[in-house]
């Protein structure tokens, strides 16, 4: 597992399941992000949310067997 914390606005370099860590209002939770997007801010804690990759998973369109 990748333990690097990613910040809102930063690029998503690997598709997969990430853990989102909020400042105080919510416990950590899993969320799916796709490579090429940017990490979003939280509607409640804004830029205080952080993300870390839990499990990488390629998008189906990146798999040659499904083109």
Secondary structure, DSSP 8 states (H G I E B T S, - for coil): -----EETTSB--S-EEEEEE-SSSS--EEEEE-TTSB---BTTTBTT-EEEEEEE---GGG-GGG-
